[in-house]
Amino acid sequence: MDTRLEQYEDKMKRALEFLESDYASIRAGRANPHVLDKLRINYYGTPTPIQQVGNVTVPEARIIQIAPWEKSLLKEIEKAVLTSDIGINPTNDGNVIRLVFPELTEERRKELVKEVRKKGEESKVAVRNVRRDGNDALKKLGKTEVSEDEIKKLEEQLQKLTDKFIKDIDALVESKSKEILTV
């Protein structure tokens, strides 16, 4: 791999990693504590992730339990969950908050698969944009210090890199879709 292409590989890798973290927050019938990753609560004036103000556990397959270290945070956490796009009503027993995830209906599963495919397509577009930027930079390089043959070779390497990441994204989309559709 040519060192001039490493920056583009890094950008493509970041697009793939972003998709993976995005998929972690999509629930597939099982309770996954990562659905709380994007939620922040006001903790002494600072927006703080829920995982940093209490214990987040999964006592059963479809239940997430949040035990805040300070009882005063129960209302804040409850409010954050209610205003989020998780779509679950929290139950608060005065000590812990429980999020009970209902079984996914077939219709909801299909909706989630569409969302997964859409996010996968967005990641592919991001990877292709990186390739376009790389090709533009290589063309500029060709006008100054590098031969046309070398530019062609670099463009081919960039295309192979793009193909590899597109294939990885397709595999990720496929496995997440299968996970969601498995009852």
Disulfide bonds with the S-S distance in Angstrom:
none
